Amino acid sequence: MAKLQSLDPHTPMFAQFKEKTGPIVLANTFFVPKERTEAFLALFRTQAEFMKAQPGFVSLQMHKGTADSQLLMNVAVWDSTEALATAFGSPEFQRMAAEFPDDIVSYPHIFQQIDV
């Protein structure tokens, strides 16, 4: 299973699930060794198809770092933290998440849009 790390040590993702808010954006940055990129993307596509079918899912995009970077970033929009938490906690999603190799590191964080 990929290792989960917090971008902000004061507000890890599981603590963010407790805040009832929405709509939200999940930005999940992955460190993926170059030799694992294609296998990672194949697993991620399967996981993404599952998430797209879940209540509260809005959209998803995957981005790759430039200049031979080993980073990939998923940006997913959800109606609410509750919808994301329910999908994330489902046994089927957890089974799929366990298939990712241990040398992949995931940095998920939940965001709300603000006016600027």
C-alpha positions in Angstrom: 0.0 0.0 0.0 1.2 3.5 -0.8 2.4 5.5 2.2 0.2 8.4 3.2 2.0 11.6 4.3 0.5 14.9 5.3 1.4 18.1 3.5 0.3 20.0 6.6 1.1 18.2 9.8 -1.4 20.2 11.7 -4.3 19.0 9.5 -3.9 15.5 8.2 -6.5 14.3 5.7 -8.3 12.1 8.2 -8.8 15.1 10.5 -10.1 17.0 7.5 -12.8 14.3 6.9 -14.4 15.4 10.2 -15.2 18.9 8.9 -18.6 18.9 7.2 -18.1 21.1 4.2 -18.4 21.3 0.5 -17.8 21.5 -2.3 -14.2 20.5 -1.9 -11.2 19.7 -3.9 -8.9 16.8 -3.1 -5.4 17.5 -4.3 -3.3 14.3 -4.0 0.3 14.5 -5.1 2.1 11.1 -5.6 5.8 10.4 -5.7 6.1 7.5 -8.2 9.4 6.0 -9.1 9.9 6.2 -12.9 9.9 2.5 -13.4 6.5 2.2 -11.7 4.7 5.1 -13.6 2.8 3.0 -16.1 1.7 0.3 -13.6 0.7 3.1 -11.1 -1.5 4.8 -13.8 -3.1 1.5 -14.7 -4.1 0.9 -11.0 -5.1 4.6 -10.6 -7.4 4.4 -13.7 -9.3 1.4 -12.1 -9.6 3.3 -8.8 -10.7 6.5 -10.7 -13.5 4.5 -12.4 -14.8 3.4 -9.0 -14.7 6.9 -7.6 -16.4 8.4 -10.6 -19.4 6.1 -9.9 -19.7 7.3 -6.2 -22.4 9.7 -5.0 -21.0 13.2 -4.6 -18.2 12.8 -7.2 -17.9 15.8 -9.6 -14.7 15.6 -11.6 -11.1 14.3 -11.7 -7.9 15.2 -13.5 -4.4 13.7 -13.3 -1.3 15.9 -13.9 2.3 14.9 -14.4 5.3 17.0 -13.2 7.4 18.5 -15.9 11.2 18.1 -16.6 11.3 14.4 -15.9 9.6 14.8 -12.5 8.5 11.7 -10.6 5.4 13.5 -9.3 1.8 12.9 -10.4 -1.0 15.0 -9.0 -4.7 14.1 -9.0 -7.2 16.9 -8.5 -10.7 15.7 -7.8 -13.8 17.7 -7.0 -16.4 16.4 -4.6 -19.8 17.7 -3.4 -18.7 17.3 0.3 -16.1 15.9 2.7 -18.8 13.4 3.7 -19.1 12.0 0.1 -15.3 11.7 -0.2 -14.9 10.1 3.2 -17.7 7.6 2.4 -16.1 6.6 -0.9 -12.6 6.6 0.6 -13.7 4.4 3.5 -15.5 1.8 1.3 -14.1 -1.7 1.4 -13.8 -1.8 -2.4 -11.7 1.4 -2.5 -9.5 0.2 0.4 -8.9 -3.1 -1.4 -7.8 -1.2 -4.5 -5.6 1.2 -2.5 -3.8 -1.7 -0.9 -2.6 -2.8 -4.4 -0.3 0.2 -4.8 3.4 -0.6 -4.0 5.0 0.5 -0.8 7.5 2.8 -2.5 4.8 5.1 -3.7 4.1 8.1 -1.4 0.8 9.9 -1.4 0.3 13.5 -0.1 -3.5 14.1 -0.1 -5.1 17.3 1.2 -8.6 18.7 1.0 -9.2 22.3 -0.1 -12.2 24.7 -0.3 -12.4 27.4 -2.9 -12.1 30.9 -1.6 -12.6 34.3 -3.2 -9.5 36.3 -4.1 
